[in-house]
Amino acid sequence: MKKSLVVLFVLLCFSFANAQMGFDAKNALNYIKIQCDFGARVPNTEAHEKCKNFLVSELKKFTPKVKEQKFTYNDLERKQVLNLTNIVASFGEQKTRIMLCAHWDSRPFADKENPPSQKPVTGANDGASGVAALLEIANYISKHPLKNYGIDIIFFDGEDWGEEGRADKYCLGSEYFSKNMLIESPAYGILLDLIADKNPEYKIEGHSSYFAADIVYKVWQKAKKLGYTEFSDERIGMLIDDHLPFLKKGIPVIDIIDLDYPHWHTLKDTPENCSAQGLFAVGETLLALIYE
């Protein structure tokens, strides 16, 4: 009898350790479609404004602590003044905090088309996927009280305004936010970008591993423990993305990204080319970290 009880206890512990948190990947996938239905979220367009209003309204369903950080960027070469907005949603009063972030704008031109096109990119995977996962995480948090960590979710604007050879025109929102923080400095942060490929594989990004190796290890080990093979130990180069302004300030923020996406910066970056697989793997991993 005692031996049977021990075996049962071990099996229960194993099942608990590998239990799913409850991330709704189907709902996250729908959030991608909702964003894309507005059209390309290019700054200074009607689609951009409508999507911003939706994101703010949706986050307010999950927390009363939602802020809009409005700012402008004067692009002298293109002779445009961009009206941009970072969106911040905070959960919990815990002093130890984790920042989760993604960019919500989409690219104003499809420069990876052959030949390159001046038409804007829908940005289903590149932009909307990270936002979708974080909206669903916000939904989950609103129903499950936080324990050890407070959470700040940031949607950055103006990430994809950049052009080849002009790194200074990328990451406009995260650059501004890093200099005008509306939150307490987090213990660490996780950036989500291009996470809904139909064949997701998240390799270790160079800046993340060099400046925040312990956070990379923490996240990847959690994913492996949960059985998510989408997280690979293979390394890729150092990418320009929204984690960089924070790394420069000494805040450890890592980038979960799948850049092996054939429709990146093309007109085919649409919801039809996204899947729930990566959304689920990333969403479940992050929830397991938040509630550990």
ROLUMGU-583916 format. One record per residue: residue in one letter; x, y negated, z negated of N, C-alpha, C in turn. Coordinates in steps of 0.02 Angstrom, whole numbers, padded with zeros to 5 digits, always signed. Example, Ala and Ser with C-alpha at 12.3 -4.5 7.8 and 13.67 -1.06 7.14 Angstrom:
a+00660+00284-00390+00615+00225-00390+00660+00165-00390
s+00642+00112-00354+00684+00053-00357+00645-00002-00394
This chain:
m+00042+00061+00000+00000+00000+00000+00043-00063+00000
k+00094-00062-00042+00138-00121-00046+00174-00133+00019
k+00197-00077+00050+00232-00083+00114+00186-00113+00167
s+00124-00092+00168+00076-00118+00217+00064-00192+00207
l+00059-00213+00144+00049-00284+00129+00108-00326+00152
v+00168-00300+00142+00229-00336+00164+00229-00344+00239
v+00212-00290+00275+00210-00292+00348+00158-00343+00372
l+00099-00341+00340+00046-00389+00357+00068-00460+00345
f+00102-00472+00289+00126-00539+00272+00175-00564+00324
v+00221-00521+00345+00271-00540+00396+00237-00557+00461
l+00187-00516+00481+00152-00528+00543+00113-00594+00541
l+00083-00608+00484+00047-00670+00476+00094-00730+00480
c+00151-00725+00449+00201-00779+00451+00225-00791+00522
f+00236-00736+00559+00259-00741+00629+00206-00775+00671
s+00143-00754+00661+00088-00784+00699+00081-00858+00684
f+00089-00876+00619+00083-00946+00600+00139-00988+00631
a+00199-00961+00632+00257-00998+00659+00248-01011+00734
n+00212-00965+00769+00204-00973+00841+00133-00996+00860
a+00096-01019+00810+00028-01042+00823+00029-01106+00863
q-00022-01114+00906-00027-01175+00945-00056-01230+00902
m-00034-01292+00916-00057-01349+00877-00128-01370+00896
g-00144-01363+00960-00210-01383+00983-00209-01440+01032
f-00152-01450+01066-00147-01502+01118-00192-01484+01177
d-00236-01528+01197-00284-01516+01251-00254-01539+01317
a-00220-01493+01352-00186-01511+01415-00236-01527+01470
k-00295-01496+01467-00346-01511+01517-00369-01583+01512
n-00378-01606+01451-00398-01676+01440-00342-01724+01461
a-00279-01703+01446-00222-01744+01467-00219-01750+01542
l-00231-01695+01576-00231-01695+01650-00286-01742+01676
n-00342-01744+01642-00396-01790+01661-00375-01862+01651
y-00335-01875+01598-00311-01943+01587-00267-01967+01645
i-00230-01920+01676-00191-01939+01736-00238-01963+01791
k-00291-01924+01802-00338-01942+01855-00372-02009+01842
i-00391-02021+01780-00424-02084+01762-00379-02143+01779
q-00315-02138+01761-00269-02193+01775-00261-02204+01850
c-00254-02148+01887-00244-02153+01959-00306-02177+01996
d-00365-02165+01968-00427-02189+01999-00430-02265+02002
f-00393-02298+01958-00390-02371+01961-00351-02394+02022
g-00308-02351+02048-00263-02368+02102-00192-02374+02076
a-00146-02396+02118-00077-02405+02096-00074-02462+02045
r-00044-02448+01987-00042-02497+01932+00018-02544+01939
v+00019-02579+01994+00073-02626+02009+00058-02692+01974
p+00107-02722+01939+00095-02785+01905+00063-02838+01950
n+00019-02878+01920-00016-02933+01954-00071-02908+02002
t-00092-02846+01995-00147-02821+02037-00208-02807+01994
e-00266-02801+02026-00328-02785+01991-00325-02717+01958
a-00294-02669+01992-00287-02601+01965-00246-02602+01900
h-00194-02642+01900-00150-02648+01841-00190-02676+01782
e-00230-02727+01794-00269-02759+01741-00323-02711+01715
k-00357-02677+01760-00410-02630+01740-00382-02572+01699
c-00324-02547+01720-00294-02492+01683-00271-02514+01614
k-00243-02574+01610-00223-02600+01545-00282-02604+01498
n-00337-02629+01522-00397-02635+01480-00422-02566+01457
f-00417-02517+01502-00437-02449+01484-00392-02421+01430
l-00326-02429+01438-00279-02401+01389-00289-02432+01320
v-00298-02496+01318-00309-02530+01254-00374-02506+01222
s-00427-02502+01262-00492-02480+01238-00489-02408+01213
e-00455-02365+01250-00451-02294+01231-00411-02286+01167
l-00355-02321+01160-00315-02316+01099-00353-02341+01038
k-00396-02391+01048-00435-02417+00992-00486-02367+00966
k-00501-02316+01006-00544-02262+00982-00508-02219+00930
f-00441-02221+00933-00401-02176+00891-00369-02211+00832
t-00359-02277+00837-00328-02314+00782-00348-02388+00788
p-00358-02422+00732-00372-02495+00736-00309-02535+00748
k-00251-02503+00742-00187-02539+00746-00161-02537+00818
v-00192-02577+00861-00171-02581+00931-00153-02653+00947
k-00095-02663+00977-00072-02730+00994-00053-02733+01068
e-00063-02792+01096-00040-02806+01164+00017-02856+01160
q+00073-02838+01188+00131-02883+01190+00138-02910+01261
k+00113-02971+01271+00114-03001+01338+00178-03040+01349
f+00205-03035+01408+00265-03073+01426+00268-03080+01502
t+00313-03122+01525+00320-03132+01597+00392-03117+01619
y+00397-03101+01683+00463-03090+01713+00464-03128+01779
n+00513-03172+01787+00519-03212+01847+00569-03179+01895
d+00543-03150+01949+00585-03118+01999+00600-03171+02053
l+00659-03199+02048+00678-03253+02093+00685-03230+02165
e+00712-03169+02174+00721-03143+02243+00655-03132+02278
r+00608-03102+02242+00543-03087+02273+00493-03145+02265
k+00516-03197+02230+00475-03257+02219+00407-03240+02188
q+00411-03201+02133+00350-03181+02097+00362-03188+02022
v+00311-03211+01987+00312-03210+01914+00263-03155+01893
l+00290-03103+01862+00249-03047+01841+00218-03059+01773
n+00154-03044+01767+00120-03045+01703+00118-02974+01676
l+00156-02961+01624+00166-02893+01600+00140-02886+01528
t+00124-02824+01510+00098-02810+01443+00123-02743+01418
n+00158-02744+01362+00172-02682+01325+00115-02669+01278
i+00097-02606+01270+00040-02588+01227+00066-02544+01169
v+00047-02563+01108+00073-02529+01048+00015-02503+01007
a+00018-02439+00988-00032-02408+00944+00004-02374+00886
s-00014-02391+00825+00020-02364+00766-00026-02321+00724
f+00003-02269+00694-00034-02221+00654+00003-02208+00589
g-00032-02210+00533-00003-02193+00469+00037-02249+00438
e+00046-02245+00372+00083-02295+00334+00152-02270+00313
q+00170-02210+00334+00234-02181+00313+00292-02225+00335
k+00342-02231+00291+00400-02273+00306+00445-02242+00360
t+00451-02176+00358+00490-02141+00409+00446-02132+00470
r+00469-02161+00527+00425-02165+00585+00459-02136+00647
i+00418-02110+00691+00441-02085+00755+00407-02127+00810
m+00447-02149+00859+00420-02187+00915+00412-02140+00975
l+00352-02138+01003+00338-02099+01064+00320-02149+01118
c+00349-02142+01177+00339-02195+01227+00338-02168+01299
a+00311-02209+01344+00308-02195+01415+00294-02261+01450
h+00304-02262+01516+00286-02324+01553+00220-02313+01588
w+00180-02367+01592+00113-02361+01620+00104-02394+01688
d+00154-02430+01711+00150-02461+01778+00170-02410+01831
s+00157-02426+01894+00179-02383+01948+00218-02424+02000
r+00253-02388+02043+00302-02420+02088+00268-02460+02145
p+00293-02520+02159+00261-02563+02210+00275-02542+02282
f+00323-02497+02292+00338-02474+02361+00364-02402+02358
a+00351-02365+02412+00370-02294+02415+00436-02288+02452
d+00491-02303+02417+00556-02306+02449+00586-02237+02464
k+00556-02183+02438+00581-02116+02452+00542-02083+02509
e+00494-02120+02538+00461-02094+02598+00511-02095+02656
n+00498-02053+02706+00541-02052+02766+00499-02069+02827
p+00505-02130+02854+00546-02186+02830+00515-02219+02768
p+00554-02260+02733+00528-02295+02673+00465-02336+02690
s+00419-02338+02642+00356-02373+02652+00349-02429+02601
q+00317-02483+02621+00303-02538+02575+00236-02529+02539
k+00203-02473+02551+00141-02458+02515+00157-02439+02443
p+00114-02458+02396+00127-02441+02325+00116-02367+02311
v+00150-02342+02259+00146-02272+02239+00090-02264+02187
t+00050-02212+02194-00003-02198+02146+00025-02185+02077
g+00081-02149+02074+00115-02139+02010+00079-02092+01962
a+00056-02035+01988+00021-01986+01946+00069-01954+01896
n+00125-01929+01922+00176-01899+01879+00223-01951+01852
d+00244-01997+01895+00292-02049+01875+00255-02107+01843
g+00241-02099+01779+00206-02151+01742+00145-02123+01707
a+00094-02102+01746+00030-02082+01716+00036-02019+01674
s+00083-01973+01691+00087-01910+01653+00110-01922+01581
g+00160-01963+01572+00184-01978+01504+00131-02013+01463
v+00097-02061+01494+00043-02097+01460-00014-02048+01442
a-00030-02004+01488-00084-01956+01476-00069-01911+01416
a-00008-01886+01412+00011-01843+01356+00006-01881+01290
l+00027-01944+01290+00026-01983+01228-00045-02004+01209
l-00088-02015+01257-00158-02028+01241-00189-01967+01206
e-00174-01908+01231-00201-01848+01200-00170-01836+01131
i-00107-01853+01123-00076-01848+01057-00109-01898+01009
a-00123-01958+01033-00158-02007+00992-00227-01981+00971
n-00261-01949+01017-00326-01919+01004-00320-01866+00948
y-00269-01824+00953-00258-01772+00903-00243-01801+00835
i-00198-01850+00833-00178-01881+00769-00239-01912+00734
s-00284-01942+00774-00342-01975+00744-00386-01926+00706
k-00380-01862+00722-00422-01811+00689-00384-01770+00637
h-00318-01780+00633-00277-01740+00587-00230-01787+00550
p-00241-01798+00486-00200-01845+00447-00125-01829+00451
l-00085-01881+00460-00012-01872+00462+00015-01857+00393
k+00072-01822+00392+00102-01802+00328+00167-01840+00316
n+00220-01817+00347+00287-01844+00331+00306-01905+00373
y+00277-01912+00432+00298-01964+00478+00240-02010+00498
g+00256-02074+00506+00211-02120+00540+00229-02119+00613
i+00181-02135+00656+00192-02131+00729+00176-02198+00761
d+00220-02220+00804+00208-02279+00846+00212-02258+00919
i+00157-02267+00955+00154-02251+01026+00159-02316+01065
i+00206-02318+01112+00217-02379+01152+00209-02362+01226
f+00170-02401+01261+00165-02397+01334+00201-02458+01362
f+00256-02447+01397+00297-02501+01425+00273-02519+01495
d+00274-02583+01509+00256-02609+01575+00320-02624+01614
g+00314-02629+01680+00369-02653+01722+00430-02607+01726
e+00422-02543+01712+00480-02497+01717+00501-02486+01789
d+00452-02483+01834+00466-02462+01903+00470-02519+01952
w+00482-02580+01928+00489-02637+01973+00557-02638+02008
g+00603-02599+01984+00672-02602+02008+00681-02578+02080
e+00739-02593+02106+00758-02572+02173+00828-02543+02172
e+00845-02506+02224+00910-02475+02229+00966-02528+02221
g+01013-02513+02177+01069-02558+02168+01056-02617+02122
r+00995-02621+02094+00977-02676+02049+00949-02648+01984
a+00993-02623+01942+00972-02592+01880+00937-02642+01834
d+00953-02706+01841+00924-02757+01797+00850-02767+01808
k+00823-02742+01863+00751-02751+01878+00709-02691+01856
y+00742-02640+01829+00706-02584+01800+00695-02597+01725
c+00649-02558+01696+00640-02556+01623+00627-02625+01593
l+00586-02665+01626+00573-02733+01602+00537-02733+01535
g+00488-02689+01527+00450-02687+01465+00490-02663+01406
s+00527-02609+01415+00567-02583+01359+00624-02630+01341
e+00651-02664+01390+00704-02713+01376+00676-02770+01333
y+00617-02794+01352+00586-02848+01314+00567-02824+01244
f+00539-02765+01240+00516-02739+01175+00574-02727+01127
s+00629-02702+01154+00687-02688+01111+00715-02752+01079
k+00703-02809+01111+00726-02873+01084+00671-02908+01043
n+00610-02883+01048+00553-02913+01013+00510-02858+00984
m+00539-02821+00938+00507-02760+00911+00444-02778+00871
l+00389-02745+00888+00326-02754+00851+00315-02698+00800
i+00366-02656+00792+00362-02601+00745+00425-02599+00703
e+00423-02563+00647+00484-02551+00609+00530-02506+00649
s+00595-02514+00640+00642-02473+00678+00630-02399+00662
p+00619-02358+00714+00603-02288+00702+00664-02246+00683
a+00652-02189+00651+00705-02142+00638+00733-02116+00704
y+00688-02105+00751+00708-02086+00818+00649-02095+00865
g+00662-02090+00930+00608-02098+00978+00613-02047+01034
i+00557-02034+01066+00554-01987+01122+00517-02021+01180
l+00550-02024+01237+00521-02053+01297+00497-01996+01343
l+00437-02004+01370+00410-01955+01417+00405-01986+01486
d+00432-01951+01536+00431-01977+01605+00431-01918+01653
l+00384-01917+01700+00379-01863+01749+00376-01794+01715
i+00324-01782+01678+00320-01719+01640+00267-01671+01668
a+00232-01689+01723+00176-01647+01746+00188-01615+01814
d+00251-01601+01830+00267-01564+01891+00232-01496+01889
k+00217-01468+01947+00187-01401+01949+00237-01346+01931
n+00302-01362+01935+00354-01316+01914+00401-01353+01865
p+00376-01368+01805+00415-01411+01760+00478-01379+01732
e+00531-01418+01731+00593-01397+01699+00626-01460+01671
y+00632-01464+01605+00660-01523+01573+00733-01510+01555
k+00776-01536+01597+00848-01530+01585+00870-01586+01538
i+00928-01578+01509+00952-01626+01459+00984-01686+01494
e+00953-01744+01484+00977-01806+01516+01041-01831+01483
g+01086-01859+01524+01153-01877+01501+01158-01928+01445
h+01123-01984+01451+01125-02034+01398+01097-02005+01332
s+01045-01965+01338+01014-01936+01278+01063-01891+01242
s+01098-01847+01279+01144-01800+01247+01206-01835+01220
y+01226-01890+01252+01287-01924+01230+01274-01967+01168
f+01217-02002+01167+01205-02049+01112+01157-02023+01058
a+01120-01969+01074+01071-01944+01025+01067-01868+01028
a+01126-01836+01026+01130-01764+01033+01089-01727+00980
d+01089-01754+00919+01053-01720+00865+00977-01719+00877
i+00951-01772+00908+00880-01774+00923+00864-01727+00981
v+00907-01725+01031+00898-01678+01086+00895-01607+01058
y+00943-01591+01014+00945-01524+00985+00881-01509+00946
k+00859-01557+00907+00799-01549+00866+00737-01534+00910
v+00729-01572+00964+00671-01563+01008+00676-01498+01047
w+00733-01485+01076+00742-01425+01117+00735-01362+01075
q+00762-01363+01015+00755-01305+00971+00683-01293+00951
k+00647-01347+00938+00576-01340+00922+00538-01309+00980
a+00552-01332+01041+00519-01305+01100+00535-01231+01109
k+00598-01213+01099+00618-01143+01107+00585-01099+01054
k+00580-01124+00993+00548-01087+00940+00475-01073+00956
l+00444-01120+00991+00374-01112+01011+00367-01072+01075
g+00424-01057+01107+00422-01015+01167+00414-01052+01233
y+00428-01117+01234+00420-01156+01295+00485-01158+01335
t+00488-01114+01384+00549-01106+01424+00558-01164+01473
e+00510-01208+01477+00517-01267+01521+00575-01312+01499
f+00595-01307+01436+00651-01346+01410+00716-01308+01424
s+00756-01335+01469+00817-01302+01492+00879-01330+01458
d+00930-01289+01451+00994-01312+01423+01039-01343+01477
e+01018-01339+01540+01057-01370+01593+01057-01445+01585
r+01113-01477+01602+01121-01549+01594+01118-01585+01661
i+01092-01646+01659+01090-01688+01718+01127-01753+01702
g+01134-01796+01752+01171-01858+01743+01136-01909+01699
m+01168-01966+01691+01142-02020+01650+01093-02062+01691
l+01030-02062+01670+00977-02095+01708+00960-02164+01680
i+00940-02208+01725+00912-02273+01703+00839-02261+01686
d+00822-02270+01623+00753-02260+01601+00741-02300+01537
d+00680-02298+01512+00660-02342+01457+00692-02327+01390
h+00731-02274+01385+00766-02260+01322+00830-02301+01315
l+00856-02325+01371+00922-02359+01370+00924-02421+01327
p+00876-02467+01331+00880-02527+01288+00884-02511+01214
f+00853-02456+01193+00854-02437+01122+00920-02404+01103
l+00947-02364+01148+01012-02333+01135+01066-02387+01128
k+01059-02441+01167+01107-02496+01162+01103-02531+01094
k+01046-02527+01062+01037-02556+00995+01054-02507+00939
g+01072-02446+00958+01088-02396+00908+01029-02357+00883
i+00971-02363+00917+00912-02325+00898+00910-02262+00941
p+00913-02203+00911+00916-02141+00950+00850-02124+00984
v+00846-02136+01049+00786-02119+01088+00808-02074+01146
i+00775-02017+01152+00793-01970+01206+00740-01971+01260
d+00759-01945+01318+00716-01945+01377+00698-01873+01396
i+00633-01856+01392+00609-01792+01419+00584-01807+01489
i+00618-01780+01539+00603-01798+01608+00619-01740+01654
d+00579-01732+01706+00591-01682+01758+00597-01719+01824
l+00659-01734+01841+00671-01774+01901+00672-01731+01964
d+00667-01664+01957+00664-01620+02015+00592-01616+02040
y+00566-01674+02056+00496-01680+02078+00497-01705+02150
p+00475-01664+02197+00483-01681+02268+00445-01743+02290
h+00396-01765+02251+00355-01822+02271+00373-01886+02235
w+00431-01886+02202+00453-01945+02164+00461-02005+02211
h+00430-02060+02194+00433-02123+02232+00409-02115+02304
t+00360-02069+02313+00329-02061+02379+00253-02070+02371
l+00219-02072+02427+00146-02081+02427+00109-02017+02406
k+00146-01963+02397+00115-01900+02376+00118-01889+02300
d+00140-01940+02264+00139-01933+02191+00067-01947+02167
t+00025-01897+02177-00047-01901+02163-00067-01847+02114
p-00127-01852+02084-00149-01802+02035-00149-01730+02062
e-00161-01722+02127-00162-01655+02157-00095-01620+02152
n-00042-01658+02144+00025-01629+02139+00050-01624+02067
c+00003-01630+02019+00020-01623+01949-00014-01560+01920
s+00011-01537+01864-00019-01479+01831-00018-01488+01755
a-00056-01445+01721-00062-01449+01648-00005-01414+01613
q+00035-01374+01648+00085-01332+01616+00135-01373+01575
g+00166-01422+01606+00216-01462+01571+00184-01506+01518
l+00125-01532+01533+00089-01573+01483+00080-01533+01419
f+00061-01470+01426+00049-01428+01368+00114-01414+01330
a+00167-01395+01366+00230-01380+01334+00257-01440+01295
v+00255-01498+01327+00280-01559+01295+00234-01580+01237
g+00169-01579+01250+00122-01601+01200+00124-01558+01137
e+00126-01493+01146+00130-01447+01089+00196-01456+01050
t+00250-01465+01086+00315-01475+01054+00315-01538+01012
l+00289-01593+01039+00288-01655+01002+00243-01652+00941
l+00186-01620+00948+00141-01613+00890+00174-01571+00835
a+00209-01519+00855+00244-01477+00806+00297-01518+00769
l+00330-01563+00804+00380-01606+00772+00347-01656+00724
i+00292-01685+00748+00257-01736+00708+00231-01707+00642
y+00208-01645+00645+00175-01615+00587+00219-01564+00551
e+00285-01564+00565+00328-01515+00532+00337-01533+00458
